[in-house]
Amino acid sequence: MKLHISDLTTERQLRSATGLTKEKFEILLVSFQESYETIYGKTIEKRTSESPNNPTITSYSELLFFNFLA
């Protein structure tokens, strides 16, 4: 079953999947993005554009959401 962050259209669905409200998810997303760029030295868009493969996860919100599911 494929589940994307964009599939979660209500506050209740997001809280059920992540345990966070939309507001708290957005706050965490800012820190996650900063950490990602510090670690890799590039944005996720730059890294995915340089990939020889076709990446499935192409945004910070999808990557953060994937970490909740993993």
N, C-alpha and C positions, 0 to 999 in steps of 0.2 A: 504494500500500500504506500503510495507516494503522498506525502503531506508537506505542503509548503506554508510558509508564514502567511502568504497572501490568501490561503484558504481559510484562515482564522478571521472571520469577518466580525465577530462579536467579542465584547470584553470577556464574556463568560468562556468562550472557546479558548481565547488566549490564556486566561488564568488556568483553565483546565490543563492545557498542554505545557505551560511553563511555570505555573505557580506565581506569575507576576501580572500585575495590571499593565495596560498599554503604556502608561506613564513611566512605570518602573522599568519596563523593558526598554523604552527609549533612552532612559538615563543610563542603563547598563550598556546599551548599544554604543553610546558615545565613548565610554571607557574601553570597550572591547575594540572599537575601531582604532583608537589611539594606541593601544597595546599591540594590535596586529601590525600597524605600520612601524612601530618601534622595533618589533622583533624581526620583521621581514624587510624593512627599509623601503617598501613599495606599497602602493595601494593595492587592494584586491583586484581592481579593474586592470591595473598594469600587469599584475602577475598572471591573471587569466588570459589577457591578450597575448602574453609571451608563451603561453603553454602550447605545446604541439598537439595536445589532446583537446577534446571539447569538454571543458569543465562543466559539471552539473551545478555546482554552487558558485554563483557569480556576484553575490552581494554580501555585505556584512550581516544584514538581518537574517539571511538564509543560513549563513555559517553559524551565527550565534544560536539560532533556532535548532540547527542540527546538533549542536553541543548539548542542548537540553534533552534531545531525544536519545543521544548516545549513552 
